[in-house]
Amino acid sequence: MLTATQDWVHLFDGESASEVMRALPEILHTRRWFGGKARRIEEVRILDVVPIPSDSTAVFLLIRVEYRDAGMETYALPVTAAFGEEAERIRIESSRAVIAPLVLQRDGREQEGLLYDALWNRHLTLKLLNAIGMESHFKGISGHIIATPTNVFTDLVPTRVQLDPVVMSGEQSNTSVVYNGHVILKLYRRLEPGTNPDLEIGRVLTRLRFSYVPSIAGAIEYQHNSGSLVTLGVLQQFVANDGDAWRYSLASFKQFFDQLVREGLLDEPPAANNGLLDLAREQYSPLARHLTGAYLESAERLGQRTAQLHQALSQVVDDPVFAPEPFGAEYRQSQFESMMRGLESAFTLLKDRLDQLSASGQATARLLLELRPAIERIFDAFENMKTSVPLIRCHGDYHLGQVLCTEADFIITDFEGEPARSLAERRKKHPALVDIAGMVRSFHYVPFASLKGQGGGHSRWASFWSEWASAAFLKGYLATATGAGFWPQNPEDVRLLLDIYQVEKALYELRYELNNRPDWVEIPLYGLVEILKRWEKVKM
């Protein structure tokens, strides 16, 4: 229970602010977007309070969470208050917005209400939209919020239509508000100094009029009095879609598997395929075309769109943040060290959690632990690699869930990068094969996620599907990328980098699953073992 005097905004003054800060650790643990649930909080401090005047006053809180392991994170929390019937309506209709019960003491009387997340307040979300169009500033104590449009704002935001903002239900690390299917405002919860890649890359692709990403209509940023800038949110085109490519792929695999059952093929596992690059340069096998023909065409189209994305990003030569750079010794060394840290972290965690895995998971885990020298050899090959392939800005967290399916094509979204990495890491340039490896790993996940819990008896058919899907994706990609300046000229460089980045991505997946979805751990375990066995066989 929070208590305010005269006006609820006084919650953030004096002793009341201390009361709020003492309550914030418990409050944060109720928020889906809070990433520190597994860590012990030492203290939470309010860094700034920025009022956003509208028909319903709201304030943007910037809060710093300090952990007992000496780490810290900064989060954005817009809040407002409601009393009486309005508070009861929010409690019933928007329960996940409720932050804490609130008592307002005024003129000798007490009024009960609640403090809630202001993104569920229609007046605030309309105010933010209008603020972007009007280039508004909102002054806080330690800095100010800046709202700015891009040159497509007026094309995307209608002026003669009454917009109705709705908070999307799929809230994860961010919170998004949709305005009548025209635009969507994504508010970032965990903040870091600098420009978020989602905004940075989105602005450039909007300026280039690249058709296969949502256009950026504007941004909301926080500028500290020291001059440092933080991205709070991005306003972008809303894309009408039929769901993401992950769901589409799961449905496609189910059709594939059902057809295997109908045709009595389950007990006739196919022969092992060649490497992905060899498959991508071959004609589709009659069996692959018979069982997955329509999906192969879609995967091929997605590969083409991905190559076009990389082509666009590699052509921004007038901005040092985007201009291609050489694959030099400094990049090799920093990435090698990062890869080795990721390997050590994943294997330490795997050993600690080994007893929690299923019998088959433990067997695969032990085999992987024995294959550690193979991983080290792969990473050593990277450290010693000499190649002319340039480093470019990439998607950074590319998988099927980041791609929307439209009626006849794909739209690529979410350029934030892997959420566990720092902003500086997410803004780094890499060979385009980083994204290719991420998508190949995503194709691997589809059949194994679909068959999860059914035992490993159909793993060869699962691999058959994922290998041909990956090959089709690569076929479409290579048809556009081959000969382009951002693509390696030496096919051996392609093979090596594809294996290296697949291993690095799978180790990242292993850490994620061990920490968040232990029953999914066998998917990256199996994937790593398969990659390493194939790599060792080729090198023998």
CORTA-V519744 format. One record per helix or strand of 3 or more residues. SS is the DSSP state (H for helix, E for strand). FROM is the first residue (numbers start at 1). LEN is the number of residues. If there is no record, write none. Layout:
# CORTA-V519744
ss:SS from:FROM len:LEN
ss:SS from:FROM len:LEN
This chain:
# CORTA-V519744
ss:E from:2 len:4
ss:H from:8 len:5
ss:H from:14 len:15
ss:E from:41 len:12
ss:E from:58 len:10
ss:E from:72 len:12
ss:H from:84 len:10
ss:H from:95 len:3
ss:E from:98 len:9
ss:E from:109 len:9
ss:H from:118 len:3
ss:H from:122 len:13
ss:E from:137 len:3
ss:E from:143 len:7
ss:H from:153 len:4
ss:E from:165 len:3
ss:E from:174 len:6
ss:E from:183 len:6
ss:H from:197 len:11
ss:E from:216 len:9
ss:E from:229 len:9
ss:H from:245 len:18
ss:H from:276 len:5
ss:H from:286 len:29
ss:H from:329 len:28
ss:H from:359 len:12
ss:H from:372 len:12
ss:H from:400 len:3
ss:E from:403 len:3
ss:E from:410 len:3
ss:H from:423 len:4
ss:H from:433 len:18
ss:H from:459 len:23
ss:H from:491 len:26
ss:H from:518 len:22
